[in-house]
Amino acid sequence: MQQDQSLNQTLALSTVKKGIALNVFLAASKFAAGILGHSAALVSDAVDSASDIFSNLIVMAGIKISHKASDMEHQYGHERMECVASIIMSALLALAGAGIGFAGIQKILHFSAEGELAAPDGITLAVAALAIISKEGMYWYTRSVAKKINSGALLADALHHRNDALTSVGSLIGISGAMLGYPIFDPLAAIAICLMIIKGAYDVFTDAIDRMVDRSCDEETVEQMQELIAAQKGVDHVDKLQTRIFGSRVYVDVEISADDHLTLVEAHAIAENIHEQIEKQFPEVKHCMVHINPCSETHHNF
């Protein structure tokens, strides 16, 4: 189990590093093209990509700390540090989005006062298209790794890549409209990007909070666990099954009923088998606690 966690950490950190490299390249490309090509939307998009570099670094720190082994002060491990990282990321995203929206509003006010805006050049269109393709690809790659290792922070990072792709779509629309003779479209796109970023920040924040307040697993997963437990040898029926998400991991507490006349060794063997099967079939489960009730004192709490 410890070896699997080490491999998961290595895979997660490698994925984040690839995201950092892509964000550095895109931030520089968008900023240069936005300045040279007169596109407020693309400059705003560049700011978003640059802020994601800091978000990536926070994700890396969260992943490293969350995979630290349990110690005397943290006997249940450090998994919730991924949630802390996600909350910090959501705050940074919201601030970046607000800044982008403010810049877009300023440019619209300037347009109202001066009556003119410079139309973007063709290079801005090419860079925006490149950003959409590369960021959408990075979203799917990061998402697949996050699902594989059940990492909330990495999934939030994947959503950032998808958010970047969407903001670049906004940039593309704004730039295209401006090049067709409607320059006001460019700062309007910057404001639309602001709203999408803030929505993404809200989604990341709510997911992190859910993971910190011991939210239970989804209904389908719970039903699969119940079916697995009920099918084990010696189990008469499942009395109670509770789950709680702890950062990127899951804790399971289960009560079953079994034959009243089992010896302690036999009852322990049943409990140990359930414990092993749950952790084997559901890799996201960090620990499964099993309590056995005698059939004569059934507890139909499930």
Summary of the structure (lengths in Angstrom):
residues: 302
radius of gyration: 25.1
end to end distance: 29.4
largest distance: 89.8
contacts: 1089
relative contact order: 0.12
helix: 71%
strand: 10%
